[in-house]
Amino acid sequence: MFANEKSIESLEQLYFELKKYINLQKEYVQLEMVEKLTLLLSGLILTLVLITLGMIALFYLSFTLAYILASLVGGLTISYAIITLFILLLLACVYLFRKQLIVKPLVRFLTKLFMNHHSKK
C-alpha cells in the first residue's frame, strides 16, 4: 500500500509538517502564558501601589480629622479614639464583606484572564 516512492515522500512531508505544527503550538502556548502572567503581575503591582498610597493618605487624613475633631469633642485624645474606632469599624466591615469585596472580584478577574482566551480574537 505504501510501497511506492511518492507515498513515502508524502509521509515524510506529513511528519515534518506535524513536527513544525507541534513546535508552533508550543511556542503559542508559551507566549500566551507570558501575556497572562504579565497581566496578572501588573495588576498585582498596581494593587500594591494603590493600597500603599491609600494607607498613607488614610494616615494623614486621620491626623487631620483628629485635629478637627479635637475642637468639637473637647480633646485630642478623644478625637484619636473616635477615629480609631471608625477605622476598626471599617476593618470589620471589610472582613465581613470580604467575599463580595475581595474574593468574588478576584475570581472573576482570574477566570476572565485564564479561561476566555478565544474572545480576544
Backbone atoms as SQL, in Angstrom:
CREATE TABLE atoms (id INTEGER PRIMARY KEY, chain TEXT, resi INTEGER, resn TEXT, atom TEXT, x REAL, y REAL, z REAL);
INSERT INTO atoms VALUES
  (1, 'A', 1, 'MET', 'N', 0.821, -1.190, 0.000),
  (2, 'A', 1, 'MET', 'CA', 0.000, 0.000, 0.000),
  (3, 'A', 1, 'MET', 'C', 0.866, 1.256, 0.000),
  (4, 'A', 2, 'PHE', 'N', 1.883, 1.304, 0.876),
  (5, 'A', 2, 'PHE', 'CA', 2.772, 2.446, 0.929),
  (6, 'A', 2, 'PHE', 'C', 4.109, 2.137, 0.272),
  (7, 'A', 3, 'ALA', 'N', 4.108, 1.291, -0.649),
  (8, 'A', 3, 'ALA', 'CA', 5.355, 0.807, -1.226),
  (9, 'A', 3, 'ALA', 'C', 5.981, 1.776, -2.211),
  (10, 'A', 4, 'ASN', 'N', 5.190, 2.600, -2.882),
  (11, 'A', 4, 'ASN', 'CA', 5.805, 3.440, -3.905),
  (12, 'A', 4, 'ASN', 'C', 6.516, 4.658, -3.287),
  (13, 'A', 5, 'GLU', 'N', 7.380, 5.248, -4.055),
  (14, 'A', 5, 'GLU', 'CA', 8.263, 6.345, -3.633),
  (15, 'A', 5, 'GLU', 'C', 7.471, 7.605, -3.274),
  (16, 'A', 6, 'LYS', 'N', 6.394, 7.858, -3.995),
  (17, 'A', 6, 'LYS', 'CA', 5.601, 9.069, -3.787),
  (18, 'A', 6, 'LYS', 'C', 4.915, 9.048, -2.414),
  (19, 'A', 7, 'SER', 'N', 4.400, 7.921, -2.009),
  (20, 'A', 7, 'SER', 'CA', 3.721, 7.852, -0.719),
  (21, 'A', 7, 'SER', 'C', 4.709, 7.983, 0.440),
  (22, 'A', 8, 'ILE', 'N', 5.927, 7.501, 0.278),
  (23, 'A', 8, 'ILE', 'CA', 6.946, 7.639, 1.323),
  (24, 'A', 8, 'ILE', 'C', 7.324, 9.109, 1.480),
  (25, 'A', 9, 'GLU', 'N', 7.454, 9.835, 0.359),
  (26, 'A', 9, 'GLU', 'CA', 7.742, 11.261, 0.428),
  (27, 'A', 9, 'GLU', 'C', 6.588, 12.018, 1.086),
  (28, 'A', 10, 'SER', 'N', 5.365, 11.609, 0.811),
  (29, 'A', 10, 'SER', 'CA', 4.197, 12.255, 1.413),
  (30, 'A', 10, 'SER', 'C', 4.187, 12.033, 2.929),
  (31, 'A', 11, 'LEU', 'N', 4.529, 10.833, 3.354),
  (32, 'A', 11, 'LEU', 'CA', 4.576, 10.553, 4.785),
  (33, 'A', 11, 'LEU', 'C', 5.684, 11.349, 5.469),
  (34, 'A', 12, 'GLU', 'N', 6.834, 11.467, 4.819),
  (35, 'A', 12, 'GLU', 'CA', 7.918, 12.263, 5.382),
  (36, 'A', 12, 'GLU', 'C', 7.517, 13.735, 5.478),
  (37, 'A', 13, 'GLN', 'N', 6.871, 14.228, 4.431),
  (38, 'A', 13, 'GLN', 'CA', 6.406, 15.625, 4.437),
  (39, 'A', 13, 'GLN', 'C', 5.367, 15.826, 5.537),
  (40, 'A', 14, 'LEU', 'N', 4.451, 14.876, 5.707),
  (41, 'A', 14, 'LEU', 'CA', 3.446, 14.948, 6.760),
  (42, 'A', 14, 'LEU', 'C', 4.103, 14.958, 8.136),
  (43, 'A', 15, 'TYR', 'N', 5.102, 14.145, 8.331),
  (44, 'A', 15, 'TYR', 'CA', 5.825, 14.083, 9.604),
  (45, 'A', 15, 'TYR', 'C', 6.488, 15.430, 9.903),
  (46, 'A', 16, 'PHE', 'N', 7.167, 16.014, 8.936),
  (47, 'A', 16, 'PHE', 'CA', 7.835, 17.291, 9.154),
  (48, 'A', 16, 'PHE', 'C', 6.837, 18.417, 9.406),
  (49, 'A', 17, 'GLU', 'N', 5.711, 18.400, 8.708),
  (50, 'A', 17, 'GLU', 'CA', 4.676, 19.416, 8.923),
  (51, 'A', 17, 'GLU', 'C', 4.048, 19.272, 10.313),
  (52, 'A', 18, 'LEU', 'N', 3.833, 18.038, 10.727),
  (53, 'A', 18, 'LEU', 'CA', 3.273, 17.790, 12.048),
  (54, 'A', 18, 'LEU', 'C', 4.241, 18.246, 13.144),
  (55, 'A', 19, 'LYS', 'N', 5.510, 17.971, 12.957),
  (56, 'A', 19, 'LYS', 'CA', 6.528, 18.394, 13.908),
  (57, 'A', 19, 'LYS', 'C', 6.586, 19.921, 13.984),
  (58, 'A', 20, 'LYS', 'N', 6.517, 20.579, 12.848),
  (59, 'A', 20, 'LYS', 'CA', 6.524, 22.042, 12.787),
  (60, 'A', 20, 'LYS', 'C', 5.279, 22.616, 13.483),
  (61, 'A', 21, 'TYR', 'N', 4.139, 21.988, 13.234),
  (62, 'A', 21, 'TYR', 'CA', 2.884, 22.428, 13.854),
  (63, 'A', 21, 'TYR', 'C', 2.960, 22.304, 15.377),
  (64, 'A', 22, 'ILE', 'N', 3.488, 21.208, 15.881),
  (65, 'A', 22, 'ILE', 'CA', 3.598, 20.991, 17.329),
  (66, 'A', 22, 'ILE', 'C', 4.532, 22.040, 17.941),
  (67, 'A', 23, 'ASN', 'N', 5.627, 22.337, 17.290),
  (68, 'A', 23, 'ASN', 'CA', 6.541, 23.367, 17.787),
  (69, 'A', 23, 'ASN', 'C', 5.891, 24.747, 17.807),
  (70, 'A', 24, 'LEU', 'N', 5.107, 25.057, 16.768),
  (71, 'A', 24, 'LEU', 'CA', 4.405, 26.341, 16.726),
  (72, 'A', 24, 'LEU', 'C', 3.355, 26.432, 17.830),
  (73, 'A', 25, 'GLN', 'N', 2.650, 25.342, 18.089),
  (74, 'A', 25, 'GLN', 'CA', 1.638, 25.330, 19.153),
  (75, 'A', 25, 'GLN', 'C', 2.297, 25.520, 20.516),
  (76, 'A', 26, 'LYS', 'N', 3.438, 24.881, 20.717),
  (77, 'A', 26, 'LYS', 'CA', 4.172, 25.019, 21.968),
  (78, 'A', 26, 'LYS', 'C', 4.601, 26.467, 22.175),
  (79, 'A', 27, 'GLU', 'N', 5.098, 27.097, 21.130),
  (80, 'A', 27, 'GLU', 'CA', 5.512, 28.489, 21.206),
  (81, 'A', 27, 'GLU', 'C', 4.315, 29.403, 21.469),
  (82, 'A', 28, 'TYR', 'N', 3.180, 29.109, 20.853),
  (83, 'A', 28, 'TYR', 'CA', 1.965, 29.894, 21.061),
  (84, 'A', 28, 'TYR', 'C', 1.512, 29.812, 22.516),
  (85, 'A', 29, 'VAL', 'N', 1.529, 28.627, 23.092),
  (86, 'A', 29, 'VAL', 'CA', 1.125, 28.451, 24.485),
  (87, 'A', 29, 'VAL', 'C', 2.076, 29.213, 25.405),
  (88, 'A', 30, 'GLN', 'N', 3.368, 29.171, 25.121),
  (89, 'A', 30, 'GLN', 'CA', 4.336, 29.901, 25.928),
  (90, 'A', 30, 'GLN', 'C', 4.090, 31.409, 25.852),
  (91, 'A', 31, 'LEU', 'N', 3.836, 31.920, 24.660),
  (92, 'A', 31, 'LEU', 'CA', 3.574, 33.347, 24.510),
  (93, 'A', 31, 'LEU', 'C', 2.282, 33.753, 25.214),
  (94, 'A', 32, 'GLU', 'N', 1.283, 32.913, 25.135),
  (95, 'A', 32, 'GLU', 'CA', 0.012, 33.194, 25.797),
  (96, 'A', 32, 'GLU', 'C', 0.184, 33.214, 27.315),
  (97, 'A', 33, 'MET', 'N', 0.964, 32.299, 27.849),
  (98, 'A', 33, 'MET', 'CA', 1.201, 32.276, 29.293),
  (99, 'A', 33, 'MET', 'C', 2.008, 33.497, 29.736),
  (100, 'A', 34, 'VAL', 'N', 2.977, 33.918, 28.944),
  (101, 'A', 34, 'VAL', 'CA', 3.744, 35.117, 29.275),
  (102, 'A', 34, 'VAL', 'C', 2.819, 36.329, 29.302),
  (103, 'A', 35, 'GLU', 'N', 1.925, 36.429, 28.339),
  (104, 'A', 35, 'GLU', 'CA', 0.974, 37.537, 28.296),
  (105, 'A', 35, 'GLU', 'C', 0.095, 37.544, 29.532),
  (106, 'A', 36, 'LYS', 'N', -0.433, 36.386, 29.898),
  (107, 'A', 36, 'LYS', 'CA', -1.329, 36.315, 31.057),
  (108, 'A', 36, 'LYS', 'C', -0.595, 36.574, 32.359),
  (109, 'A', 37, 'LEU', 'N', 0.613, 36.066, 32.486),
  (110, 'A', 37, 'LEU', 'CA', 1.388, 36.334, 33.698),
  (111, 'A', 37, 'LEU', 'C', 1.762, 37.809, 33.799),
  (112, 'A', 38, 'THR', 'N', 2.032, 38.436, 32.667),
  (113, 'A', 38, 'THR', 'CA', 2.327, 39.866, 32.661),
  (114, 'A', 38, 'THR', 'C', 1.125, 40.665, 33.141),
  (115, 'A', 39, 'LEU', 'N', -0.053, 40.314, 32.640),
  (116, 'A', 39, 'LEU', 'CA', -1.269, 40.996, 33.092),
  (117, 'A', 39, 'LEU', 'C', -1.508, 40.765, 34.582),
  (118, 'A', 40, 'LEU', 'N', -1.302, 39.550, 35.032),
  (119, 'A', 40, 'LEU', 'CA', -1.508, 39.219, 36.430),
  (120, 'A', 40, 'LEU', 'C', -0.532, 39.977, 37.325),
  (121, 'A', 41, 'LEU', 'N', 0.739, 39.970, 36.972),
  (122, 'A', 41, 'LEU', 'CA', 1.739, 40.661, 37.790),
  (123, 'A', 41, 'LEU', 'C', 1.558, 42.177, 37.761),
  (124, 'A', 42, 'SER', 'N', 1.193, 42.721, 36.614),
  (125, 'A', 42, 'SER', 'CA', 0.981, 44.172, 36.555),
  (126, 'A', 42, 'SER', 'C', -0.228, 44.570, 37.394),
  (127, 'A', 43, 'GLY', 'N', -1.264, 43.742, 37.402),
  (128, 'A', 43, 'GLY', 'CA', -2.416, 44.005, 38.262),
  (129, 'A', 43, 'GLY', 'C', -2.056, 43.921, 39.725),
  (130, 'A', 44, 'LEU', 'N', -1.226, 42.956, 40.079),
  (131, 'A', 44, 'LEU', 'CA', -0.787, 42.800, 41.461),
  (132, 'A', 44, 'LEU', 'C', 0.057, 44.002, 41.905),
  (133, 'A', 45, 'ILE', 'N', 0.986, 44.422, 41.073),
  (134, 'A', 45, 'ILE', 'CA', 1.841, 45.563, 41.414),
  (135, 'A', 45, 'ILE', 'C', 1.011, 46.844, 41.528),
  (136, 'A', 46, 'LEU', 'N', 0.078, 47.040, 40.608),
  (137, 'A', 46, 'LEU', 'CA', -0.784, 48.212, 40.665),
  (138, 'A', 46, 'LEU', 'C', -1.608, 48.223, 41.950),
  (139, 'A', 47, 'THR', 'N', -2.133, 47.057, 42.322),
  (140, 'A', 47, 'THR', 'CA', -2.923, 46.953, 43.547),
  (141, 'A', 47, 'THR', 'C', -2.073, 47.268, 44.770),
  (142, 'A', 48, 'LEU', 'N', -0.861, 46.750, 44.812),
  (143, 'A', 48, 'LEU', 'CA', 0.018, 47.025, 45.950),
  (144, 'A', 48, 'LEU', 'C', 0.373, 48.506, 46.053),
  (145, 'A', 49, 'VAL', 'N', 0.632, 49.134, 44.925),
  (146, 'A', 49, 'VAL', 'CA', 0.950, 50.565, 44.929),
  (147, 'A', 49, 'VAL', 'C', -0.258, 51.375, 45.404),
  (148, 'A', 50, 'LEU', 'N', -1.451, 51.032, 44.896),
  (149, 'A', 50, 'LEU', 'CA', -2.658, 51.764, 45.304),
  (150, 'A', 50, 'LEU', 'C', -2.965, 51.563, 46.784),
  (151, 'A', 51, 'ILE', 'N', -2.778, 50.352, 47.284),
  (152, 'A', 51, 'ILE', 'CA', -3.017, 50.104, 48.711),
  (153, 'A', 51, 'ILE', 'C', -2.026, 50.886, 49.568),
  (154, 'A', 52, 'THR', 'N', -0.769, 50.898, 49.175),
  (155, 'A', 52, 'THR', 'CA', 0.244, 51.632, 49.932),
  (156, 'A', 52, 'THR', 'C', -0.065, 53.130, 49.952),
  (157, 'A', 53, 'LEU', 'N', -0.371, 53.686, 48.790),
  (158, 'A', 53, 'LEU', 'CA', -0.693, 55.113, 48.736),
  (159, 'A', 53, 'LEU', 'C', -1.987, 55.419, 49.491),
  (160, 'A', 54, 'GLY', 'N', -2.941, 54.524, 49.416),
  (161, 'A', 54, 'GLY', 'CA', -4.187, 54.706, 50.158),
  (162, 'A', 54, 'GLY', 'C', -3.968, 54.677, 51.661),
  (163, 'A', 55, 'MET', 'N', -3.082, 53.792, 52.127),
  (164, 'A', 55, 'MET', 'CA', -2.779, 53.746, 53.559),
  (165, 'A', 55, 'MET', 'C', -2.084, 55.023, 54.020),
  (166, 'A', 56, 'ILE', 'N', -1.186, 55.536, 53.208),
  (167, 'A', 56, 'ILE', 'CA', -0.513, 56.791, 53.559),
  (168, 'A', 56, 'ILE', 'C', -1.532, 57.929, 53.617),
  (169, 'A', 57, 'ALA', 'N', -2.421, 57.981, 52.632),
  (170, 'A', 57, 'ALA', 'CA', -3.448, 59.027, 52.617),
  (171, 'A', 57, 'ALA', 'C', -4.379, 58.894, 53.824),
  (172, 'A', 58, 'LEU', 'N', -4.748, 57.673, 54.166),
  (173, 'A', 58, 'LEU', 'CA', -5.619, 57.457, 55.328),
  (174, 'A', 58, 'LEU', 'C', -4.916, 57.869, 56.620),
  (175, 'A', 59, 'PHE', 'N', -3.631, 57.621, 56.702),
  (176, 'A', 59, 'PHE', 'CA', -2.850, 58.012, 57.877),
  (177, 'A', 59, 'PHE', 'C', -2.900, 59.534, 58.074),
  (178, 'A', 60, 'TYR', 'N', -2.600, 60.279, 57.014),
  (179, 'A', 60, 'TYR', 'CA', -2.603, 61.741, 57.136),
  (180, 'A', 60, 'TYR', 'C', -4.015, 62.294, 57.300),
  (181, 'A', 61, 'LEU', 'N', -4.968, 61.666, 56.660),
  (182, 'A', 61, 'LEU', 'CA', -6.359, 62.100, 56.813),
  (183, 'A', 61, 'LEU', 'C', -6.840, 61.894, 58.244),
  (184, 'A', 62, 'SER', 'N', -6.420, 60.780, 58.850),
  (185, 'A', 62, 'SER', 'CA', -6.839, 60.536, 60.228),
  (186, 'A', 62, 'SER', 'C', -6.253, 61.580, 61.183),
  (187, 'A', 63, 'PHE', 'N', -5.012, 61.997, 60.963),
  (188, 'A', 63, 'PHE', 'CA', -4.458, 63.057, 61.796),
  (189, 'A', 63, 'PHE', 'C', -5.187, 64.379, 61.571),
  (190, 'A', 64, 'THR', 'N', -5.507, 64.666, 60.336),
  (191, 'A', 64, 'THR', 'CA', -6.247, 65.885, 60.030),
  (192, 'A', 64, 'THR', 'C', -7.604, 65.887, 60.722),
  (193, 'A', 65, 'LEU', 'N', -8.298, 64.776, 60.618),
  (194, 'A', 65, 'LEU', 'CA', -9.609, 64.677, 61.262),
  (195, 'A', 65, 'LEU', 'C', -9.496, 64.734, 62.777),
  (196, 'A', 66, 'ALA', 'N', -8.443, 64.178, 63.310),
  (197, 'A', 66, 'ALA', 'CA', -8.253, 64.216, 64.759),
  (198, 'A', 66, 'ALA', 'C', -8.118, 65.655, 65.253),
  (199, 'A', 67, 'TYR', 'N', -7.365, 66.458, 64.538),
  (200, 'A', 67, 'TYR', 'CA', -7.208, 67.849, 64.956),
  (201, 'A', 67, 'TYR', 'C', -8.493, 68.646, 64.754),
  (202, 'A', 68, 'ILE', 'N', -9.260, 68.306, 63.736),
  (203, 'A', 68, 'ILE', 'CA', -10.549, 68.981, 63.533),
  (204, 'A', 68, 'ILE', 'C', -11.536, 68.566, 64.618),
  (205, 'A', 69, 'LEU', 'N', -11.573, 67.258, 64.928),
  (206, 'A', 69, 'LEU', 'CA', -12.498, 66.767, 65.961),
  (207, 'A', 69, 'LEU', 'C', -12.107, 67.218, 67.367),
  (208, 'A', 70, 'ALA', 'N', -10.844, 67.490, 67.569),
  (209, 'A', 70, 'ALA', 'CA', -10.374, 67.872, 68.904),
  (210, 'A', 70, 'ALA', 'C', -11.104, 69.100, 69.430),
  (211, 'A', 71, 'SER', 'N', -11.345, 70.049, 68.557),
  (212, 'A', 71, 'SER', 'CA', -12.052, 71.250, 68.992),
  (213, 'A', 71, 'SER', 'C', -13.537, 70.987, 69.214),
  (214, 'A', 72, 'LEU', 'N', -14.084, 69.972, 68.572),
  (215, 'A', 72, 'LEU', 'CA', -15.509, 69.679, 68.710),
  (216, 'A', 72, 'LEU', 'C', -15.831, 68.796, 69.913),
  (217, 'A', 73, 'VAL', 'N', -14.944, 67.840, 70.238),
  (218, 'A', 73, 'VAL', 'CA', -15.232, 66.882, 71.313),
  (219, 'A', 73, 'VAL', 'C', -14.510, 67.218, 72.614),
  (220, 'A', 74, 'GLY', 'N', -13.640, 68.176, 72.596),
  (221, 'A', 74, 'GLY', 'CA', -13.017, 68.620, 73.829),
  (222, 'A', 74, 'GLY', 'C', -11.621, 68.091, 74.089),
  (223, 'A', 75, 'GLY', 'N', -11.043, 67.369, 73.188),
  (224, 'A', 75, 'GLY', 'CA', -9.680, 66.916, 73.441),
  (225, 'A', 75, 'GLY', 'C', -9.143, 66.076, 72.297),
  (226, 'A', 76, 'LEU', 'N', -7.834, 66.114, 72.186),
  (227, 'A', 76, 'LEU', 'CA', -7.178, 65.384, 71.102),
  (228, 'A', 76, 'LEU', 'C', -7.247, 63.871, 71.317),
  (229, 'A', 77, 'THR', 'N', -7.150, 63.440, 72.568),
  (230, 'A', 77, 'THR', 'CA', -7.180, 62.005, 72.866),
  (231, 'A', 77, 'THR', 'C', -8.522, 61.392, 72.488),
  (232, 'A', 78, 'ILE', 'N', -9.590, 62.079, 72.801),
  (233, 'A', 78, 'ILE', 'CA', -10.927, 61.570, 72.459),
  (234, 'A', 78, 'ILE', 'C', -11.111, 61.522, 70.946),
  (235, 'A', 79, 'SER', 'N', -10.606, 62.514, 70.246),
  (236, 'A', 79, 'SER', 'CA', -10.729, 62.510, 68.788),
  (237, 'A', 79, 'SER', 'C', -9.923, 61.361, 68.167),
  (238, 'A', 80, 'TYR', 'N', -8.734, 61.068, 68.732),
  (239, 'A', 80, 'TYR', 'CA', -7.972, 59.896, 68.258),
  (240, 'A', 80, 'TYR', 'C', -8.747, 58.607, 68.502),
  (241, 'A', 81, 'ALA', 'N', -9.392, 58.516, 69.638),
  (242, 'A', 81, 'ALA', 'CA', -10.178, 57.315, 69.960),
  (243, 'A', 81, 'ALA', 'C', -11.349, 57.158, 68.990),
  (244, 'A', 82, 'ILE', 'N', -12.002, 58.243, 68.663),
  (245, 'A', 82, 'ILE', 'CA', -13.138, 58.181, 67.722),
  (246, 'A', 82, 'ILE', 'C', -12.661, 57.724, 66.348),
  (247, 'A', 83, 'ILE', 'N', -11.561, 58.270, 65.876),
  (248, 'A', 83, 'ILE', 'CA', -11.031, 57.887, 64.561),
  (249, 'A', 83, 'ILE', 'C', -10.572, 56.432, 64.574),
  (250, 'A', 84, 'THR', 'N', -9.949, 56.004, 65.662),
  (251, 'A', 84, 'THR', 'CA', -9.527, 54.606, 65.773),
  (252, 'A', 84, 'THR', 'C', -10.724, 53.666, 65.720),
  (253, 'A', 85, 'LEU', 'N', -11.778, 54.001, 66.434),
  (254, 'A', 85, 'LEU', 'CA', -13.000, 53.172, 66.398),
  (255, 'A', 85, 'LEU', 'C', -13.595, 53.140, 64.995),
  (256, 'A', 86, 'PHE', 'N', -13.572, 54.270, 64.309),
  (257, 'A', 86, 'PHE', 'CA', -14.104, 54.311, 62.944),
  (258, 'A', 86, 'PHE', 'C', -13.285, 53.417, 62.018),
  (259, 'A', 87, 'ILE', 'N', -11.952, 53.466, 62.143),
  (260, 'A', 87, 'ILE', 'CA', -11.095, 52.623, 61.298),
  (261, 'A', 87, 'ILE', 'C', -11.299, 51.147, 61.626),
  (262, 'A', 88, 'LEU', 'N', -11.448, 50.837, 62.920),
  (263, 'A', 88, 'LEU', 'CA', -11.720, 49.445, 63.304),
  (264, 'A', 88, 'LEU', 'C', -13.071, 48.972, 62.761),
  (265, 'A', 89, 'LEU', 'N', -14.046, 49.864, 62.753),
  (266, 'A', 89, 'LEU', 'CA', -15.353, 49.533, 62.170),
  (267, 'A', 89, 'LEU', 'C', -15.226, 49.270, 60.668),
  (268, 'A', 90, 'LEU', 'N', -14.421, 50.084, 59.976),
  (269, 'A', 90, 'LEU', 'CA', -14.170, 49.857, 58.548),
  (270, 'A', 90, 'LEU', 'C', -13.493, 48.501, 58.316),
  (271, 'A', 91, 'LEU', 'N', -12.508, 48.176, 59.148),
  (272, 'A', 91, 'LEU', 'CA', -11.831, 46.877, 59.035),
  (273, 'A', 91, 'LEU', 'C', -12.803, 45.723, 59.254),
  (274, 'A', 92, 'ALA', 'N', -13.687, 45.862, 60.227),
  (275, 'A', 92, 'ALA', 'CA', -14.680, 44.814, 60.484),
  (276, 'A', 92, 'ALA', 'C', -15.625, 44.646, 59.290),
  (277, 'A', 93, 'CYS', 'N', -16.029, 45.769, 58.698),
  (278, 'A', 93, 'CYS', 'CA', -16.908, 45.696, 57.517),
  (279, 'A', 93, 'CYS', 'C', -16.205, 45.018, 56.347),
  (280, 'A', 94, 'VAL', 'N', -14.940, 45.360, 56.132),
  (281, 'A', 94, 'VAL', 'CA', -14.188, 44.724, 55.051),
  (282, 'A', 94, 'VAL', 'C', -14.065, 43.224, 55.317),
  (283, 'A', 95, 'TYR', 'N', -13.815, 42.852, 56.564),
  (284, 'A', 95, 'TYR', 'CA', -13.714, 41.427, 56.899),
  (285, 'A', 95, 'TYR', 'C', -15.048, 40.716, 56.689),
  (286, 'A', 96, 'LEU', 'N', -16.140, 41.330, 57.126),
  (287, 'A', 96, 'LEU', 'CA', -17.450, 40.699, 56.988),
  (288, 'A', 96, 'LEU', 'C', -17.878, 40.557, 55.527),
  (289, 'A', 97, 'PHE', 'N', -17.544, 41.532, 54.715),
  (290, 'A', 97, 'PHE', 'CA', -17.938, 41.519, 53.310),
  (291, 'A', 97, 'PHE', 'C', -16.762, 41.173, 52.393),
  (292, 'A', 98, 'ARG', 'N', -15.818, 40.393, 52.888),
  (293, 'A', 98, 'ARG', 'CA', -14.614, 40.065, 52.111),
  (294, 'A', 98, 'ARG', 'C', -14.929, 39.264, 50.858),
  (295, 'A', 99, 'LYS', 'N', -15.962, 38.422, 50.904),
  (296, 'A', 99, 'LYS', 'CA', -16.301, 37.644, 49.705),
  (297, 'A', 99, 'LYS', 'C', -16.796, 38.557, 48.590),
  (298, 'A', 100, 'GLN', 'N', -17.664, 39.504, 48.932),
  (299, 'A', 100, 'GLN', 'CA', -18.190, 40.407, 47.918),
  (300, 'A', 100, 'GLN', 'C', -17.157, 41.431, 47.463),
  (301, 'A', 101, 'LEU', 'N', -16.283, 41.858, 48.384),
  (302, 'A', 101, 'LEU', 'CA', -15.335, 42.918, 48.058),
  (303, 'A', 101, 'LEU', 'C', -14.015, 42.416, 47.480),
  (304, 'A', 102, 'ILE', 'N', -13.589, 41.219, 47.890),
  (305, 'A', 102, 'ILE', 'CA', -12.261, 40.753, 47.501),
  (306, 'A', 102, 'ILE', 'C', -12.312, 39.451, 46.715),
  (307, 'A', 103, 'VAL', 'N', -12.940, 38.428, 47.269),
  (308, 'A', 103, 'VAL', 'CA', -12.866, 37.085, 46.688),
  (309, 'A', 103, 'VAL', 'C', -13.569, 37.015, 45.332),
  (310, 'A', 104, 'LYS', 'N', -14.819, 37.459, 45.264),
  (311, 'A', 104, 'LYS', 'CA', -15.562, 37.358, 44.001),
  (312, 'A', 104, 'LYS', 'C', -14.930, 38.176, 42.867),
  (313, 'A', 105, 'PRO', 'N', -14.542, 39.433, 43.098),
  (314, 'A', 105, 'PRO', 'CA', -13.870, 40.161, 42.002),
  (315, 'A', 105, 'PRO', 'C', -12.557, 39.509, 41.567),
  (316, 'A', 106, 'LEU', 'N', -11.803, 38.958, 42.519),
  (317, 'A', 106, 'LEU', 'CA', -10.559, 38.289, 42.175),
  (318, 'A', 106, 'LEU', 'C', -10.811, 37.039, 41.346),
  (319, 'A', 107, 'VAL', 'N', -11.832, 36.268, 41.722),
  (320, 'A', 107, 'VAL', 'CA', -12.187, 35.065, 40.953),
  (321, 'A', 107, 'VAL', 'C', -12.642, 35.450, 39.549),
  (322, 'A', 108, 'ARG', 'N', -13.445, 36.513, 39.441),
  (323, 'A', 108, 'ARG', 'CA', -13.893, 36.962, 38.110),
  (324, 'A', 108, 'ARG', 'C', -12.722, 37.396, 37.246),
  (325, 'A', 109, 'PHE', 'N', -11.791, 38.130, 37.844),
  (326, 'A', 109, 'PHE', 'CA', -10.618, 38.598, 37.095),
  (327, 'A', 109, 'PHE', 'C', -9.776, 37.423, 36.613),
  (328, 'A', 110, 'LEU', 'N', -9.493, 36.487, 37.504),
  (329, 'A', 110, 'LEU', 'CA', -8.667, 35.343, 37.124),
  (330, 'A', 110, 'LEU', 'C', -9.377, 34.444, 36.118),
  (331, 'A', 111, 'THR', 'N', -10.684, 34.271, 36.284),
  (332, 'A', 111, 'THR', 'CA', -11.441, 33.463, 35.326),
  (333, 'A', 111, 'THR', 'C', -11.430, 34.114, 33.948),
  (334, 'A', 112, 'LYS', 'N', -11.652, 35.415, 33.920),
  (335, 'A', 112, 'LYS', 'CA', -11.625, 36.136, 32.634),
  (336, 'A', 112, 'LYS', 'C', -10.241, 36.069, 31.998),
  (337, 'A', 113, 'LEU', 'N', -9.215, 36.142, 32.838),
  (338, 'A', 113, 'LEU', 'CA', -7.847, 36.143, 32.330),
  (339, 'A', 113, 'LEU', 'C', -7.447, 34.784, 31.777),
  (340, 'A', 114, 'PHE', 'N', -7.750, 33.722, 32.500),
  (341, 'A', 114, 'PHE', 'CA', -7.244, 32.406, 32.117),
  (342, 'A', 114, 'PHE', 'C', -8.228, 31.555, 31.316),
  (343, 'A', 115, 'MET', 'N', -9.512, 31.848, 31.354),
  (344, 'A', 115, 'MET', 'CA', -10.480, 30.976, 30.689),
  (345, 'A', 115, 'MET', 'C', -10.996, 31.523, 29.364),
  (346, 'A', 116, 'ASN', 'N', -11.060, 32.806, 29.195),
  (347, 'A', 116, 'ASN', 'CA', -11.644, 33.380, 27.979),
  (348, 'A', 116, 'ASN', 'C', -10.570, 33.828, 27.003),
  (349, 'A', 117, 'HIS', 'N', -9.713, 32.901, 26.583),
  (350, 'A', 117, 'HIS', 'CA', -8.623, 33.299, 25.702),
  (351, 'A', 117, 'HIS', 'C', -9.039, 33.408, 24.239),
  (352, 'A', 118, 'HIS', 'N', -10.191, 32.881, 23.864),
  (353, 'A', 118, 'HIS', 'CA', -10.621, 32.964, 22.465),
  (354, 'A', 118, 'HIS', 'C', -11.466, 34.196, 22.183),
  (355, 'A', 119, 'SER', 'N', -11.922, 34.890, 23.223),
  (356, 'A', 119, 'SER', 'CA', -12.809, 36.031, 22.995),
  (357, 'A', 119, 'SER', 'C', -12.066, 37.258, 22.494),
  (358, 'A', 120, 'LYS', 'N', -10.731, 37.313, 22.593),
  (359, 'A', 120, 'LYS', 'CA', -9.964, 38.482, 22.157),
  (360, 'A', 120, 'LYS', 'C', -9.812, 38.547, 20.643),
  (361, 'A', 121, 'LYS', 'N', -9.983, 37.451, 19.970),
  (362, 'A', 121, 'LYS', 'CA', -9.693, 37.402, 18.536),
  (363, 'A', 121, 'LYS', 'C', -10.774, 38.033, 17.716);
